[in-house]
Amino acid sequence: MNALDAISDPTRRKILELLFEGEMGAGEIAGHFDISNAAISQHLKVLRETNLIQVRADGQRRIHSLDYRGWKEIQDWLDRAKSFWESRLDVLEKELRANKKKKERG
């Protein structure tokens, strides 16, 4: 699974939104959901494997935070999509301006 696939799940997106606020323990994250701790653990595993989050040990606790590597993959994809659409929108803009000028002269 890649980072884009990982964020397609609404629960994983919500976990990431929680981590936008700062690092959290797994129990803290689980407290925001009405699903089992085992399900949250599986979502965290997917997010770790796709490098969207990282984990560090703090005694018995596992502290989760955002990981740049997976976000770079998403940003790179978005940059490619943006480039694709910008070039097509530029062509559309030119065509619309040309049509407007024709109507103004016509």
ChimeraX attribute file (.defattr): number of C-alpha atoms within 10 A of each C-alpha:
attribute: neighborCount
match mode: 1-to-1
recipient: residues
	/A:1	9
	/A:2	15
	/A:3	20
	/A:4	16
	/A:5	10
	/A:6	21
	/A:7	19
	/A:8	10
	/A:9	11
	/A:10	10
	/A:11	17
	/A:12	18
	/A:13	15
	/A:14	15
	/A:15	22
	/A:16	21
	/A:17	12
	/A:18	16
	/A:19	17
	/A:20	11
	/A:21	10
	/A:22	11
	/A:23	17
	/A:24	18
	/A:25	17
	/A:26	17
	/A:27	14
	/A:28	12
	/A:29	21
	/A:30	18
	/A:31	12
	/A:32	11
	/A:33	14
	/A:34	8
	/A:35	11
	/A:36	10
	/A:37	15
	/A:38	10
	/A:39	13
	/A:40	21
	/A:41	15
	/A:42	12
	/A:43	18
	/A:44	23
	/A:45	15
	/A:46	20
	/A:47	25
	/A:48	20
	/A:49	16
	/A:50	22
	/A:51	20
	/A:52	25
	/A:53	23
	/A:54	20
	/A:55	19
	/A:56	11
	/A:57	10
	/A:58	9
	/A:59	7
	/A:60	6
	/A:61	13
	/A:62	14
	/A:63	18
	/A:64	22
	/A:65	20
	/A:66	21
	/A:67	16
	/A:68	12
	/A:69	14
	/A:70	20
	/A:71	17
	/A:72	14
	/A:73	17
	/A:74	15
	/A:75	12
	/A:76	11
	/A:77	13
	/A:78	12
	/A:79	12
	/A:80	11
	/A:81	11
	/A:82	12
	/A:83	12
	/A:84	11
	/A:85	12
	/A:86	12
	/A:87	11
	/A:88	11
	/A:89	12
	/A:90	11
	/A:91	11
	/A:92	12
	/A:93	12
	/A:94	11
	/A:95	12
	/A:96	12
	/A:97	11
	/A:98	12
	/A:99	12
	/A:100	12
	/A:101	11
	/A:102	10
	/A:103	9
	/A:104	8
	/A:105	7
	/A:106	6
